[in-house]
Amino acid sequence: DMGTQYRHGVYPHTNEQQIAADSFFKTLRNKYETRGEGPIVTELKDAAVFWPAENYHQRYLEKRGQSAEKDCEEKVRCYG
């Protein structure tokens, strides 16, 4: 993972969401980092003003013939 322009993240709005996210991140760190699989790079910060991406960035997967449906088992192809 390099750069910050298209980084993914979790942005809790409430203290309860923050506690749940902290707990989940701790679980992930224990699972992956202790096995030598590298750090968790998902950003975890308080929610702030949200700025939608430009229109040409919207529906990226669908425009490239991929599914963006929840629980879709199709592998995401990042470049085509």
VMD Tcl script that draws the C-alpha trace (Angstrom):
set ca {
  {0.00 0.00 0.00}
  {1.51 3.30 -1.08}
  {0.28 6.87 -1.03}
  {-2.91 8.32 0.38}
  {-5.00 9.34 -2.62}
  {-7.13 6.19 -2.82}
  {-6.61 4.73 0.64}
  {-9.47 2.84 2.24}
  {-10.56 3.54 5.77}
  {-13.04 3.22 8.61}
  {-14.46 6.48 9.92}
  {-16.67 6.04 12.99}
  {-19.28 8.67 13.88}
  {-19.91 7.62 17.48}
  {-17.89 6.46 20.45}
  {-19.59 3.05 20.23}
  {-18.50 2.68 16.61}
  {-14.95 3.73 17.57}
  {-14.81 1.08 20.31}
  {-16.11 -1.61 17.93}
  {-13.61 -0.62 15.23}
  {-10.70 -0.54 17.70}
  {-11.62 -4.02 18.89}
  {-11.89 -5.35 15.33}
  {-8.58 -3.81 14.29}
  {-6.91 -5.35 17.34}
  {-8.29 -8.76 16.33}
  {-6.97 -8.31 12.79}
  {-3.54 -7.22 14.00}
  {-3.31 -10.26 16.26}
  {-4.37 -12.53 13.42}
  {-2.22 -11.20 10.59}
  {0.72 -9.28 11.98}
  {1.73 -12.05 14.37}
  {1.88 -14.42 11.38}
  {4.26 -12.06 9.61}
  {1.72 -10.97 7.01}
  {2.44 -7.28 7.43}
  {0.65 -4.42 9.13}
  {-3.01 -3.51 8.78}
  {-2.96 -0.43 6.57}
  {-6.65 0.49 6.69}
  {-6.96 3.97 8.12}
  {-9.03 4.38 11.31}
  {-9.93 8.00 12.05}
  {-12.92 9.91 13.36}
  {-15.51 10.79 10.73}
  {-15.19 14.26 9.25}
  {-16.49 16.13 6.23}
  {-16.95 13.71 3.31}
  {-16.01 14.88 -0.17}
  {-17.38 12.63 -2.94}
  {-15.04 11.76 -5.77}
  {-15.52 13.27 -9.21}
  {-18.20 11.68 -11.41}
  {-15.69 9.85 -13.58}
  {-14.59 7.89 -10.49}
  {-18.13 6.77 -9.62}
  {-19.28 3.19 -10.36}
  {-15.73 2.22 -11.33}
  {-16.32 -1.53 -11.16}
  {-19.63 -1.46 -13.02}
  {-18.15 0.64 -15.83}
  {-15.53 -2.07 -16.31}
  {-17.92 -5.02 -16.39}
  {-17.48 -6.06 -12.76}
  {-20.02 -6.48 -10.01}
  {-20.12 -4.19 -7.01}
  {-22.95 -6.07 -5.30}
  {-22.64 -6.98 -1.63}
  {-21.34 -10.52 -1.07}
  {-20.36 -10.89 -4.73}
  {-17.81 -13.69 -5.05}
  {-16.30 -12.37 -8.29}
  {-12.68 -11.33 -7.83}
  {-12.12 -7.60 -8.32}
  {-9.81 -6.88 -11.24}
  {-8.05 -3.64 -10.42}
  {-6.81 -2.80 -13.89}
  {-9.28 -4.14 -16.37}
}
mol new
graphics top color blue
foreach p $ca { graphics top sphere $p radius 0.5 }
foreach p [lrange $ca 0 end-1] q [lrange $ca 1 end] { graphics top cylinder $p $q radius 0.2 }
display resetview
